[in-house]
Amino acid sequence: MSACARCRSEVRAEFRFCPWCGEPQRRKLVELFRPHPRDRGLALRVSRYLGDESQVRFSVWDESGVAHAAVSLDDEEAERLGRFLLACKPATARRPSLLDQLLHR
């Protein structure tokens, strides 16, 4: 068990919220990516979990909201993937993320 960051009560690891005060127990950032036209009906969801067990999790979802596959990378492998993707595409071809679009309105 771990302690809630807000109220310090004990919370089981599988809980997403503290049952005592309602504080979220998992911190993550999520971005959805559109598929290539060939993979219409699917989407890539990338979650960046922060905290003690930081990781980047990739999952493939269908249009009915079902995840078909998922894999997590540790920080080192996630950075390596980022470098690989940046090297594959010229900077002028990059599309801004949804977060970047919202921040620069």
Phi and psi restraints in degrees (range 20) as a CNS / XPLOR table:
assign (resid 1 and name C) (resid 2 and name N)
       (resid 2 and name CA) (resid 2 and name C) 1.0 -121.8 20.0 2
assign (resid 2 and name N) (resid 2 and name CA)
       (resid 2 and name C) (resid 3 and name N) 1.0 171.0 20.0 2
assign (resid 2 and name C) (resid 3 and name N)
       (resid 3 and name CA) (resid 3 and name C) 1.0 -102.1 20.0 2
assign (resid 3 and name N) (resid 3 and name CA)
       (resid 3 and name C) (resid 4 and name N) 1.0 141.1 20.0 2
assign (resid 3 and name C) (resid 4 and name N)
       (resid 4 and name CA) (resid 4 and name C) 1.0 -65.1 20.0 2
assign (resid 4 and name N) (resid 4 and name CA)
       (resid 4 and name C) (resid 5 and name N) 1.0 134.6 20.0 2
assign (resid 4 and name C) (resid 5 and name N)
       (resid 5 and name CA) (resid 5 and name C) 1.0 -66.4 20.0 2
assign (resid 5 and name N) (resid 5 and name CA)
       (resid 5 and name C) (resid 6 and name N) 1.0 -25.6 20.0 2
assign (resid 5 and name C) (resid 6 and name N)
       (resid 6 and name CA) (resid 6 and name C) 1.0 -88.1 20.0 2
assign (resid 6 and name N) (resid 6 and name CA)
       (resid 6 and name C) (resid 7 and name N) 1.0 -57.0 20.0 2
assign (resid 6 and name C) (resid 7 and name N)
       (resid 7 and name CA) (resid 7 and name C) 1.0 -104.2 20.0 2
assign (resid 7 and name N) (resid 7 and name CA)
       (resid 7 and name C) (resid 8 and name N) 1.0 -6.3 20.0 2
assign (resid 7 and name C) (resid 8 and name N)
       (resid 8 and name CA) (resid 8 and name C) 1.0 68.0 20.0 2
assign (resid 8 and name N) (resid 8 and name CA)
       (resid 8 and name C) (resid 9 and name N) 1.0 9.4 20.0 2
assign (resid 8 and name C) (resid 9 and name N)
       (resid 9 and name CA) (resid 9 and name C) 1.0 -71.3 20.0 2
assign (resid 9 and name N) (resid 9 and name CA)
       (resid 9 and name C) (resid 10 and name N) 1.0 154.6 20.0 2
assign (resid 9 and name C) (resid 10 and name N)
       (resid 10 and name CA) (resid 10 and name C) 1.0 -73.3 20.0 2
assign (resid 10 and name N) (resid 10 and name CA)
       (resid 10 and name C) (resid 11 and name N) 1.0 135.9 20.0 2
assign (resid 10 and name C) (resid 11 and name N)
       (resid 11 and name CA) (resid 11 and name C) 1.0 -134.3 20.0 2
assign (resid 11 and name N) (resid 11 and name CA)
       (resid 11 and name C) (resid 12 and name N) 1.0 130.5 20.0 2
assign (resid 11 and name C) (resid 12 and name N)
       (resid 12 and name CA) (resid 12 and name C) 1.0 -66.1 20.0 2
assign (resid 12 and name N) (resid 12 and name CA)
       (resid 12 and name C) (resid 13 and name N) 1.0 147.0 20.0 2
assign (resid 12 and name C) (resid 13 and name N)
       (resid 13 and name CA) (resid 13 and name C) 1.0 -58.8 20.0 2
assign (resid 13 and name N) (resid 13 and name CA)
       (resid 13 and name C) (resid 14 and name N) 1.0 -32.9 20.0 2
assign (resid 13 and name C) (resid 14 and name N)
       (resid 14 and name CA) (resid 14 and name C) 1.0 -77.8 20.0 2
assign (resid 14 and name N) (resid 14 and name CA)
       (resid 14 and name C) (resid 15 and name N) 1.0 -8.8 20.0 2
assign (resid 14 and name C) (resid 15 and name N)
       (resid 15 and name CA) (resid 15 and name C) 1.0 -76.1 20.0 2
assign (resid 15 and name N) (resid 15 and name CA)
       (resid 15 and name C) (resid 16 and name N) 1.0 133.2 20.0 2
assign (resid 15 and name C) (resid 16 and name N)
       (resid 16 and name CA) (resid 16 and name C) 1.0 -86.1 20.0 2
assign (resid 16 and name N) (resid 16 and name CA)
       (resid 16 and name C) (resid 17 and name N) 1.0 -23.6 20.0 2
assign (resid 16 and name C) (resid 17 and name N)
       (resid 17 and name CA) (resid 17 and name C) 1.0 -131.8 20.0 2
assign (resid 17 and name N) (resid 17 and name CA)
       (resid 17 and name C) (resid 18 and name N) 1.0 148.4 20.0 2
assign (resid 17 and name C) (resid 18 and name N)
       (resid 18 and name CA) (resid 18 and name C) 1.0 -67.5 20.0 2
assign (resid 18 and name N) (resid 18 and name CA)
       (resid 18 and name C) (resid 19 and name N) 1.0 126.5 20.0 2
assign (resid 18 and name C) (resid 19 and name N)
       (resid 19 and name CA) (resid 19 and name C) 1.0 -70.1 20.0 2
assign (resid 19 and name N) (resid 19 and name CA)
       (resid 19 and name C) (resid 20 and name N) 1.0 -12.9 20.0 2
assign (resid 19 and name C) (resid 20 and name N)
       (resid 20 and name CA) (resid 20 and name C) 1.0 -94.5 20.0 2
assign (resid 20 and name N) (resid 20 and name CA)
       (resid 20 and name C) (resid 21 and name N) 1.0 -39.4 20.0 2
assign (resid 20 and name C) (resid 21 and name N)
       (resid 21 and name CA) (resid 21 and name C) 1.0 -125.0 20.0 2
assign (resid 21 and name N) (resid 21 and name CA)
       (resid 21 and name C) (resid 22 and name N) 1.0 -9.3 20.0 2
assign (resid 21 and name C) (resid 22 and name N)
       (resid 22 and name CA) (resid 22 and name C) 1.0 85.9 20.0 2
assign (resid 22 and name N) (resid 22 and name CA)
       (resid 22 and name C) (resid 23 and name N) 1.0 2.4 20.0 2
assign (resid 22 and name C) (resid 23 and name N)
       (resid 23 and name CA) (resid 23 and name C) 1.0 -65.1 20.0 2
assign (resid 23 and name N) (resid 23 and name CA)
       (resid 23 and name C) (resid 24 and name N) 1.0 131.8 20.0 2
assign (resid 23 and name C) (resid 24 and name N)
       (resid 24 and name CA) (resid 24 and name C) 1.0 -58.4 20.0 2
assign (resid 24 and name N) (resid 24 and name CA)
       (resid 24 and name C) (resid 25 and name N) 1.0 137.1 20.0 2
assign (resid 24 and name C) (resid 25 and name N)
       (resid 25 and name CA) (resid 25 and name C) 1.0 -99.5 20.0 2
assign (resid 25 and name N) (resid 25 and name CA)
       (resid 25 and name C) (resid 26 and name N) 1.0 -18.5 20.0 2
assign (resid 25 and name C) (resid 26 and name N)
       (resid 26 and name CA) (resid 26 and name C) 1.0 -113.0 20.0 2
assign (resid 26 and name N) (resid 26 and name CA)
       (resid 26 and name C) (resid 27 and name N) 1.0 134.7 20.0 2
assign (resid 26 and name C) (resid 27 and name N)
       (resid 27 and name CA) (resid 27 and name C) 1.0 -109.6 20.0 2
assign (resid 27 and name N) (resid 27 and name CA)
       (resid 27 and name C) (resid 28 and name N) 1.0 122.5 20.0 2
assign (resid 27 and name C) (resid 28 and name N)
       (resid 28 and name CA) (resid 28 and name C) 1.0 -152.2 20.0 2
assign (resid 28 and name N) (resid 28 and name CA)
       (resid 28 and name C) (resid 29 and name N) 1.0 156.4 20.0 2
assign (resid 28 and name C) (resid 29 and name N)
       (resid 29 and name CA) (resid 29 and name C) 1.0 -112.3 20.0 2
assign (resid 29 and name N) (resid 29 and name CA)
       (resid 29 and name C) (resid 30 and name N) 1.0 141.1 20.0 2
assign (resid 29 and name C) (resid 30 and name N)
       (resid 30 and name CA) (resid 30 and name C) 1.0 -131.6 20.0 2
assign (resid 30 and name N) (resid 30 and name CA)
       (resid 30 and name C) (resid 31 and name N) 1.0 138.4 20.0 2
assign (resid 30 and name C) (resid 31 and name N)
       (resid 31 and name CA) (resid 31 and name C) 1.0 -136.1 20.0 2
assign (resid 31 and name N) (resid 31 and name CA)
       (resid 31 and name C) (resid 32 and name N) 1.0 138.2 20.0 2
assign (resid 31 and name C) (resid 32 and name N)
       (resid 32 and name CA) (resid 32 and name C) 1.0 -104.8 20.0 2
assign (resid 32 and name N) (resid 32 and name CA)
       (resid 32 and name C) (resid 33 and name N) 1.0 141.9 20.0 2
assign (resid 32 and name C) (resid 33 and name N)
       (resid 33 and name CA) (resid 33 and name C) 1.0 -123.8 20.0 2
assign (resid 33 and name N) (resid 33 and name CA)
       (resid 33 and name C) (resid 34 and name N) 1.0 136.7 20.0 2
assign (resid 33 and name C) (resid 34 and name N)
       (resid 34 and name CA) (resid 34 and name C) 1.0 -72.6 20.0 2
assign (resid 34 and name N) (resid 34 and name CA)
       (resid 34 and name C) (resid 35 and name N) 1.0 147.3 20.0 2
assign (resid 34 and name C) (resid 35 and name N)
       (resid 35 and name CA) (resid 35 and name C) 1.0 -84.6 20.0 2
assign (resid 35 and name N) (resid 35 and name CA)
       (resid 35 and name C) (resid 36 and name N) 1.0 167.6 20.0 2
assign (resid 35 and name C) (resid 36 and name N)
       (resid 36 and name CA) (resid 36 and name C) 1.0 -62.2 20.0 2
assign (resid 36 and name N) (resid 36 and name CA)
       (resid 36 and name C) (resid 37 and name N) 1.0 148.8 20.0 2
assign (resid 36 and name C) (resid 37 and name N)
       (resid 37 and name CA) (resid 37 and name C) 1.0 -52.4 20.0 2
assign (resid 37 and name N) (resid 37 and name CA)
       (resid 37 and name C) (resid 38 and name N) 1.0 -30.6 20.0 2
assign (resid 37 and name C) (resid 38 and name N)
       (resid 38 and name CA) (resid 38 and name C) 1.0 -61.0 20.0 2
assign (resid 38 and name N) (resid 38 and name CA)
       (resid 38 and name C) (resid 39 and name N) 1.0 -28.6 20.0 2
assign (resid 38 and name C) (resid 39 and name N)
       (resid 39 and name CA) (resid 39 and name C) 1.0 -105.1 20.0 2
assign (resid 39 and name N) (resid 39 and name CA)
       (resid 39 and name C) (resid 40 and name N) 1.0 30.7 20.0 2
assign (resid 39 and name C) (resid 40 and name N)
       (resid 40 and name CA) (resid 40 and name C) 1.0 -52.4 20.0 2
assign (resid 40 and name N) (resid 40 and name CA)
       (resid 40 and name C) (resid 41 and name N) 1.0 140.1 20.0 2
assign (resid 40 and name C) (resid 41 and name N)
       (resid 41 and name CA) (resid 41 and name C) 1.0 96.5 20.0 2
assign (resid 41 and name N) (resid 41 and name CA)
       (resid 41 and name C) (resid 42 and name N) 1.0 -5.5 20.0 2
assign (resid 41 and name C) (resid 42 and name N)
       (resid 42 and name CA) (resid 42 and name C) 1.0 -119.9 20.0 2
assign (resid 42 and name N) (resid 42 and name CA)
       (resid 42 and name C) (resid 43 and name N) 1.0 163.7 20.0 2
assign (resid 42 and name C) (resid 43 and name N)
       (resid 43 and name CA) (resid 43 and name C) 1.0 -147.8 20.0 2
assign (resid 43 and name N) (resid 43 and name CA)
       (resid 43 and name C) (resid 44 and name N) 1.0 153.0 20.0 2
assign (resid 43 and name C) (resid 44 and name N)
       (resid 44 and name CA) (resid 44 and name C) 1.0 -104.3 20.0 2
assign (resid 44 and name N) (resid 44 and name CA)
       (resid 44 and name C) (resid 45 and name N) 1.0 125.7 20.0 2
assign (resid 44 and name C) (resid 45 and name N)
       (resid 45 and name CA) (resid 45 and name C) 1.0 -111.3 20.0 2
assign (resid 45 and name N) (resid 45 and name CA)
       (resid 45 and name C) (resid 46 and name N) 1.0 128.1 20.0 2
assign (resid 45 and name C) (resid 46 and name N)
       (resid 46 and name CA) (resid 46 and name C) 1.0 -117.5 20.0 2
assign (resid 46 and name N) (resid 46 and name CA)
       (resid 46 and name C) (resid 47 and name N) 1.0 122.9 20.0 2
assign (resid 46 and name C) (resid 47 and name N)
       (resid 47 and name CA) (resid 47 and name C) 1.0 -115.1 20.0 2
assign (resid 47 and name N) (resid 47 and name CA)
       (resid 47 and name C) (resid 48 and name N) 1.0 131.0 20.0 2
assign (resid 47 and name C) (resid 48 and name N)
       (resid 48 and name CA) (resid 48 and name C) 1.0 -107.6 20.0 2
assign (resid 48 and name N) (resid 48 and name CA)
       (resid 48 and name C) (resid 49 and name N) 1.0 105.3 20.0 2
assign (resid 48 and name C) (resid 49 and name N)
       (resid 49 and name CA) (resid 49 and name C) 1.0 -84.9 20.0 2
assign (resid 49 and name N) (resid 49 and name CA)
       (resid 49 and name C) (resid 50 and name N) 1.0 131.1 20.0 2
assign (resid 49 and name C) (resid 50 and name N)
       (resid 50 and name CA) (resid 50 and name C) 1.0 -106.8 20.0 2
assign (resid 50 and name N) (resid 50 and name CA)
       (resid 50 and name C) (resid 51 and name N) 1.0 159.8 20.0 2
assign (resid 50 and name C) (resid 51 and name N)
       (resid 51 and name CA) (resid 51 and name C) 1.0 111.8 20.0 2
assign (resid 51 and name N) (resid 51 and name CA)
       (resid 51 and name C) (resid 52 and name N) 1.0 -154.3 20.0 2
assign (resid 51 and name C) (resid 52 and name N)
       (resid 52 and name CA) (resid 52 and name C) 1.0 -61.5 20.0 2
assign (resid 52 and name N) (resid 52 and name CA)
       (resid 52 and name C) (resid 53 and name N) 1.0 -39.0 20.0 2
assign (resid 52 and name C) (resid 53 and name N)
       (resid 53 and name CA) (resid 53 and name C) 1.0 -111.4 20.0 2
assign (resid 53 and name N) (resid 53 and name CA)
       (resid 53 and name C) (resid 54 and name N) 1.0 58.7 20.0 2
assign (resid 53 and name C) (resid 54 and name N)
       (resid 54 and name CA) (resid 54 and name C) 1.0 -63.1 20.0 2
assign (resid 54 and name N) (resid 54 and name CA)
       (resid 54 and name C) (resid 55 and name N) 1.0 142.1 20.0 2
assign (resid 54 and name C) (resid 55 and name N)
       (resid 55 and name CA) (resid 55 and name C) 1.0 -164.3 20.0 2
assign (resid 55 and name N) (resid 55 and name CA)
       (resid 55 and name C) (resid 56 and name N) 1.0 164.8 20.0 2
assign (resid 55 and name C) (resid 56 and name N)
       (resid 56 and name CA) (resid 56 and name C) 1.0 -117.7 20.0 2
assign (resid 56 and name N) (resid 56 and name CA)
       (resid 56 and name C) (resid 57 and name N) 1.0 125.6 20.0 2
assign (resid 56 and name C) (resid 57 and name N)
       (resid 57 and name CA) (resid 57 and name C) 1.0 -116.0 20.0 2
assign (resid 57 and name N) (resid 57 and name CA)
       (resid 57 and name C) (resid 58 and name N) 1.0 128.2 20.0 2
assign (resid 57 and name C) (resid 58 and name N)
       (resid 58 and name CA) (resid 58 and name C) 1.0 -107.4 20.0 2
assign (resid 58 and name N) (resid 58 and name CA)
       (resid 58 and name C) (resid 59 and name N) 1.0 133.4 20.0 2
assign (resid 58 and name C) (resid 59 and name N)
       (resid 59 and name CA) (resid 59 and name C) 1.0 -140.1 20.0 2
assign (resid 59 and name N) (resid 59 and name CA)
       (resid 59 and name C) (resid 60 and name N) 1.0 146.0 20.0 2
assign (resid 59 and name C) (resid 60 and name N)
       (resid 60 and name CA) (resid 60 and name C) 1.0 -106.0 20.0 2
assign (resid 60 and name N) (resid 60 and name CA)
       (resid 60 and name C) (resid 61 and name N) 1.0 122.9 20.0 2
assign (resid 60 and name C) (resid 61 and name N)
       (resid 61 and name CA) (resid 61 and name C) 1.0 -116.1 20.0 2
assign (resid 61 and name N) (resid 61 and name CA)
       (resid 61 and name C) (resid 62 and name N) 1.0 147.9 20.0 2
assign (resid 61 and name C) (resid 62 and name N)
       (resid 62 and name CA) (resid 62 and name C) 1.0 -97.9 20.0 2
assign (resid 62 and name N) (resid 62 and name CA)
       (resid 62 and name C) (resid 63 and name N) 1.0 175.8 20.0 2
assign (resid 62 and name C) (resid 63 and name N)
       (resid 63 and name CA) (resid 63 and name C) 1.0 -70.7 20.0 2
assign (resid 63 and name N) (resid 63 and name CA)
       (resid 63 and name C) (resid 64 and name N) 1.0 -11.2 20.0 2
assign (resid 63 and name C) (resid 64 and name N)
       (resid 64 and name CA) (resid 64 and name C) 1.0 -91.6 20.0 2
assign (resid 64 and name N) (resid 64 and name CA)
       (resid 64 and name C) (resid 65 and name N) 1.0 1.3 20.0 2
assign (resid 64 and name C) (resid 65 and name N)
       (resid 65 and name CA) (resid 65 and name C) 1.0 87.8 20.0 2
assign (resid 65 and name N) (resid 65 and name CA)
       (resid 65 and name C) (resid 66 and name N) 1.0 22.5 20.0 2
assign (resid 65 and name C) (resid 66 and name N)
       (resid 66 and name CA) (resid 66 and name C) 1.0 -105.3 20.0 2
assign (resid 66 and name N) (resid 66 and name CA)
       (resid 66 and name C) (resid 67 and name N) 1.0 130.3 20.0 2
assign (resid 66 and name C) (resid 67 and name N)
       (resid 67 and name CA) (resid 67 and name C) 1.0 -82.1 20.0 2
assign (resid 67 and name N) (resid 67 and name CA)
       (resid 67 and name C) (resid 68 and name N) 1.0 130.4 20.0 2
assign (resid 67 and name C) (resid 68 and name N)
       (resid 68 and name CA) (resid 68 and name C) 1.0 -99.7 20.0 2
assign (resid 68 and name N) (resid 68 and name CA)
       (resid 68 and name C) (resid 69 and name N) 1.0 -25.0 20.0 2
assign (resid 68 and name C) (resid 69 and name N)
       (resid 69 and name CA) (resid 69 and name C) 1.0 -160.8 20.0 2
assign (resid 69 and name N) (resid 69 and name CA)
       (resid 69 and name C) (resid 70 and name N) 1.0 153.8 20.0 2
assign (resid 69 and name C) (resid 70 and name N)
       (resid 70 and name CA) (resid 70 and name C) 1.0 -153.6 20.0 2
assign (resid 70 and name N) (resid 70 and name CA)
       (resid 70 and name C) (resid 71 and name N) 1.0 148.6 20.0 2
assign (resid 70 and name C) (resid 71 and name N)
       (resid 71 and name CA) (resid 71 and name C) 1.0 -149.9 20.0 2
assign (resid 71 and name N) (resid 71 and name CA)
       (resid 71 and name C) (resid 72 and name N) 1.0 144.1 20.0 2
assign (resid 71 and name C) (resid 72 and name N)
       (resid 72 and name CA) (resid 72 and name C) 1.0 -111.5 20.0 2
assign (resid 72 and name N) (resid 72 and name CA)
       (resid 72 and name C) (resid 73 and name N) 1.0 145.6 20.0 2
assign (resid 72 and name C) (resid 73 and name N)
       (resid 73 and name CA) (resid 73 and name C) 1.0 -118.6 20.0 2
assign (resid 73 and name N) (resid 73 and name CA)
       (resid 73 and name C) (resid 74 and name N) 1.0 143.4 20.0 2
assign (resid 73 and name C) (resid 74 and name N)
       (resid 74 and name CA) (resid 74 and name C) 1.0 -75.1 20.0 2
assign (resid 74 and name N) (resid 74 and name CA)
       (resid 74 and name C) (resid 75 and name N) 1.0 173.0 20.0 2
assign (resid 74 and name C) (resid 75 and name N)
       (resid 75 and name CA) (resid 75 and name C) 1.0 -57.8 20.0 2
assign (resid 75 and name N) (resid 75 and name CA)
       (resid 75 and name C) (resid 76 and name N) 1.0 -41.7 20.0 2
assign (resid 75 and name C) (resid 76 and name N)
       (resid 76 and name CA) (resid 76 and name C) 1.0 -63.1 20.0 2
assign (resid 76 and name N) (resid 76 and name CA)
       (resid 76 and name C) (resid 77 and name N) 1.0 -45.8 20.0 2
assign (resid 76 and name C) (resid 77 and name N)
       (resid 77 and name CA) (resid 77 and name C) 1.0 -68.7 20.0 2
assign (resid 77 and name N) (resid 77 and name CA)
       (resid 77 and name C) (resid 78 and name N) 1.0 -35.9 20.0 2
assign (resid 77 and name C) (resid 78 and name N)
       (resid 78 and name CA) (resid 78 and name C) 1.0 -63.4 20.0 2
assign (resid 78 and name N) (resid 78 and name CA)
       (resid 78 and name C) (resid 79 and name N) 1.0 -41.6 20.0 2
assign (resid 78 and name C) (resid 79 and name N)
       (resid 79 and name CA) (resid 79 and name C) 1.0 -64.6 20.0 2
assign (resid 79 and name N) (resid 79 and name CA)
       (resid 79 and name C) (resid 80 and name N) 1.0 -39.8 20.0 2
assign (resid 79 and name C) (resid 80 and name N)
       (resid 80 and name CA) (resid 80 and name C) 1.0 -63.4 20.0 2
assign (resid 80 and name N) (resid 80 and name CA)
       (resid 80 and name C) (resid 81 and name N) 1.0 -41.9 20.0 2
assign (resid 80 and name C) (resid 81 and name N)
       (resid 81 and name CA) (resid 81 and name C) 1.0 -62.2 20.0 2
assign (resid 81 and name N) (resid 81 and name CA)
       (resid 81 and name C) (resid 82 and name N) 1.0 -43.0 20.0 2
assign (resid 81 and name C) (resid 82 and name N)
       (resid 82 and name CA) (resid 82 and name C) 1.0 -59.6 20.0 2
assign (resid 82 and name N) (resid 82 and name CA)
       (resid 82 and name C) (resid 83 and name N) 1.0 -43.9 20.0 2
assign (resid 82 and name C) (resid 83 and name N)
       (resid 83 and name CA) (resid 83 and name C) 1.0 -63.4 20.0 2
assign (resid 83 and name N) (resid 83 and name CA)
       (resid 83 and name C) (resid 84 and name N) 1.0 -40.8 20.0 2
assign (resid 83 and name C) (resid 84 and name N)
       (resid 84 and name CA) (resid 84 and name C) 1.0 -60.7 20.0 2
assign (resid 84 and name N) (resid 84 and name CA)
       (resid 84 and name C) (resid 85 and name N) 1.0 -47.7 20.0 2
assign (resid 84 and name C) (resid 85 and name N)
       (resid 85 and name CA) (resid 85 and name C) 1.0 -64.8 20.0 2
assign (resid 85 and name N) (resid 85 and name CA)
       (resid 85 and name C) (resid 86 and name N) 1.0 -39.4 20.0 2
assign (resid 85 and name C) (resid 86 and name N)
       (resid 86 and name CA) (resid 86 and name C) 1.0 -64.6 20.0 2
assign (resid 86 and name N) (resid 86 and name CA)
       (resid 86 and name C) (resid 87 and name N) 1.0 -36.8 20.0 2
assign (resid 86 and name C) (resid 87 and name N)
       (resid 87 and name CA) (resid 87 and name C) 1.0 -72.5 20.0 2
assign (resid 87 and name N) (resid 87 and name CA)
       (resid 87 and name C) (resid 88 and name N) 1.0 -21.7 20.0 2
assign (resid 87 and name C) (resid 88 and name N)
       (resid 88 and name CA) (resid 88 and name C) 1.0 -81.9 20.0 2
assign (resid 88 and name N) (resid 88 and name CA)
       (resid 88 and name C) (resid 89 and name N) 1.0 -21.7 20.0 2
assign (resid 88 and name C) (resid 89 and name N)
       (resid 89 and name CA) (resid 89 and name C) 1.0 -130.6 20.0 2
assign (resid 89 and name N) (resid 89 and name CA)
       (resid 89 and name C) (resid 90 and name N) 1.0 136.3 20.0 2
assign (resid 89 and name C) (resid 90 and name N)
       (resid 90 and name CA) (resid 90 and name C) 1.0 -64.8 20.0 2
assign (resid 90 and name N) (resid 90 and name CA)
       (resid 90 and name C) (resid 91 and name N) 1.0 148.0 20.0 2
assign (resid 90 and name C) (resid 91 and name N)
       (resid 91 and name CA) (resid 91 and name C) 1.0 -57.1 20.0 2
assign (resid 91 and name N) (resid 91 and name CA)
       (resid 91 and name C) (resid 92 and name N) 1.0 -32.2 20.0 2
assign (resid 91 and name C) (resid 92 and name N)
       (resid 92 and name CA) (resid 92 and name C) 1.0 -69.5 20.0 2
assign (resid 92 and name N) (resid 92 and name CA)
       (resid 92 and name C) (resid 93 and name N) 1.0 -17.9 20.0 2
assign (resid 92 and name C) (resid 93 and name N)
       (resid 93 and name CA) (resid 93 and name C) 1.0 -92.3 20.0 2
assign (resid 93 and name N) (resid 93 and name CA)
       (resid 93 and name C) (resid 94 and name N) 1.0 -4.4 20.0 2
assign (resid 93 and name C) (resid 94 and name N)
       (resid 94 and name CA) (resid 94 and name C) 1.0 -74.3 20.0 2
assign (resid 94 and name N) (resid 94 and name CA)
       (resid 94 and name C) (resid 95 and name N) 1.0 138.2 20.0 2
assign (resid 94 and name C) (resid 95 and name N)
       (resid 95 and name CA) (resid 95 and name C) 1.0 -98.6 20.0 2
assign (resid 95 and name N) (resid 95 and name CA)
       (resid 95 and name C) (resid 96 and name N) 1.0 137.3 20.0 2
assign (resid 95 and name C) (resid 96 and name N)
       (resid 96 and name CA) (resid 96 and name C) 1.0 -65.8 20.0 2
assign (resid 96 and name N) (resid 96 and name CA)
       (resid 96 and name C) (resid 97 and name N) 1.0 147.0 20.0 2
assign (resid 96 and name C) (resid 97 and name N)
       (resid 97 and name CA) (resid 97 and name C) 1.0 -70.1 20.0 2
assign (resid 97 and name N) (resid 97 and name CA)
       (resid 97 and name C) (resid 98 and name N) 1.0 164.6 20.0 2
assign (resid 97 and name C) (resid 98 and name N)
       (resid 98 and name CA) (resid 98 and name C) 1.0 -58.2 20.0 2
assign (resid 98 and name N) (resid 98 and name CA)
       (resid 98 and name C) (resid 99 and name N) 1.0 -41.4 20.0 2
assign (resid 98 and name C) (resid 99 and name N)
       (resid 99 and name CA) (resid 99 and name C) 1.0 -61.2 20.0 2
assign (resid 99 and name N) (resid 99 and name CA)
       (resid 99 and name C) (resid 100 and name N) 1.0 -45.3 20.0 2
assign (resid 99 and name C) (resid 100 and name N)
       (resid 100 and name CA) (resid 100 and name C) 1.0 -61.3 20.0 2
assign (resid 100 and name N) (resid 100 and name CA)
       (resid 100 and name C) (resid 101 and name N) 1.0 -40.6 20.0 2
assign (resid 100 and name C) (resid 101 and name N)
       (resid 101 and name CA) (resid 101 and name C) 1.0 -62.7 20.0 2
assign (resid 101 and name N) (resid 101 and name CA)
       (resid 101 and name C) (resid 102 and name N) 1.0 -41.9 20.0 2
assign (resid 101 and name C) (resid 102 and name N)
       (resid 102 and name CA) (resid 102 and name C) 1.0 -68.7 20.0 2
assign (resid 102 and name N) (resid 102 and name CA)
       (resid 102 and name C) (resid 103 and name N) 1.0 -38.5 20.0 2
assign (resid 102 and name C) (resid 103 and name N)
       (resid 103 and name CA) (resid 103 and name C) 1.0 -71.2 20.0 2
assign (resid 103 and name N) (resid 103 and name CA)
       (resid 103 and name C) (resid 104 and name N) 1.0 -26.2 20.0 2
assign (resid 103 and name C) (resid 104 and name N)
       (resid 104 and name CA) (resid 104 and name C) 1.0 -106.2 20.0 2
assign (resid 104 and name N) (resid 104 and name CA)
       (resid 104 and name C) (resid 105 and name N) 1.0 28.5 20.0 2
